[in-house]
Amino acid sequence: MHVACAADERYLPYCAAMLHSLHSHHPSDVVHVHFLHGWI
């Protein structure tokens, strides 16, 4: 499963909660997270 996320520092906790929920509901699936951010 491929999942794309985009977040800045304000939205990061919500993105982390979504990824945690995804892992909790699909623990045996391989998940590739593509994370877009604006930090350098």
Rosetta blueprint (number, residue, H / E / L):
1 M L
2 H E
3 V E
4 A E
5 C E
6 A E
7 A L
8 D L
9 E L
10 R L
11 Y L
12 L H
13 P H
14 Y H
15 C H
16 A H
17 A H
18 M H
19 L H
20 H H
21 S H
22 L H
23 H H
24 S H
25 H H
26 H L
27 P L
28 S L
29 D L
30 V L
31 V L
32 H E
33 V E
34 H E
35 F E
36 L E
37 H L
38 G L
39 W L
40 I L
